[in-house]
Amino acid sequence: MPKNKAQKAELFSAYQDVVTKSNFIVIETNKVPARSITTLRKLLSEVDGKLFVIKNTVFAKAAEKDSQLAAQNFVGQLAVIEGGNDIVTAVKKLDDAVKDAKAQLSLTGADDDTVAKYVPFSYKFGYVSGSVLNDQDVARLSKLPDKQTILAQLVGTMAAPLTGLLNVMQGVPRAFVYAVSDLQNKKAE
């Protein structure tokens, strides 16, 4: 739908904010039903992420300040996923939306081959911490554990030596109690 100058200026400002945060993924949304986009928006809102279906020319102008982004090709039906503080979790939500879109397609009676070949969203590129990632890098990013999992692993790793030390320290009194208990049972017999 054509936009007037005021609407384009508003979009430009919003896109500049996204580019400034430098934590987003650009995806292609070819042949995606509106229901899938709505589902993706809901999933992203759970992790403070946002989805913008972009106007390519306006987004390209907003990205001109960064030479790496200016070199990218903004062609086709594109959307931007802003990841908030954790882009990995946002990309995982995109993967969940792809699974949901495939499930919706299978419910319509499509055969398994059609469902397997259906790609509702595909990665175009990513821009994370000032670096441009190609589509394969973004796909690898989606395989990383999210922030909460990494923090849980870190806490578990830090707690493991303490747990081991406590078990060792409790081992001697436990063995003493077992020995005294056995001695008491033998004397009772």
Secondary structure, DSSP 8 states (H G I E B T S, - for coil): ----HHHHHHHHHHHHHHHHHTEEEEEE-TT--HHHHHHHHHHHHTTT-EEEE--HHHHHHHTTTSHHHHTS---SSEEEEE-TT-HHHHHHHHHHHHHHHHHHHHHTT--HHHHHH--S-EEEEEEETTEEEEHHHHHHHTTS--HHHHHHHHHHHHHHHHHHHHHHHHHHHHHHHHHHHHHHHHHH-
